[in-house]
Amino acid sequence: MKNYCATKELTNKPFGANLFAMNPKALEFAAVVAKEGIGAVTVSGGSPKQLIPFLRERGVKVLLVAPTVDSACKAEVLGADAIVAEGSESGGVQGFGGPSMEDSWIKGNVNVGILPAGQISGLVKDILSVKDVICEMVG
């Protein structure tokens, strides 16, 4: 809450937040995010099974940071609005195999917007721009 208040004092523009799913207080933080009207969050570092539905039910857009195609597909089923495709080169906590994910992303394994991160951003050519994905999310 302290970080939210400090950020709110710095700007009158919308801003997002990141929720680290493995944090034992992740749902508590998600409740604050929703209550305070933060419209979009990234979810990373763990299972999003509780966070995605919780946030979506409260009108918050969810971008899941996915280290694997499998995790991206599961996040889409849970209701993620977009996927941040990081691969294992962007931290390696869950993903394996380096930036080899780009072939799978292009083949259309998910039907939500995909934002490339890390080395993948230089390899993927057939995905929407960040602006297009955000515009698609907010309608």
MOGI-V48147 format. One line per field, one symbol per residue. phi: phi as a letter, one per 40 degrees, with the letter a starting at -180 (. if undefined). Layout:
# MOGI-V48147
phi: ???
This chain:
# MOGI-V48147
phi: .ccccccdccabccababbccccdbdccccccdcccgccabcbaghccdccdcdcccbgccbbccbcacdcccccccchdcabccbgccchgcbcbggcccdcccccgcbbbcbbcbgcdccbcbbbccddcccccccg
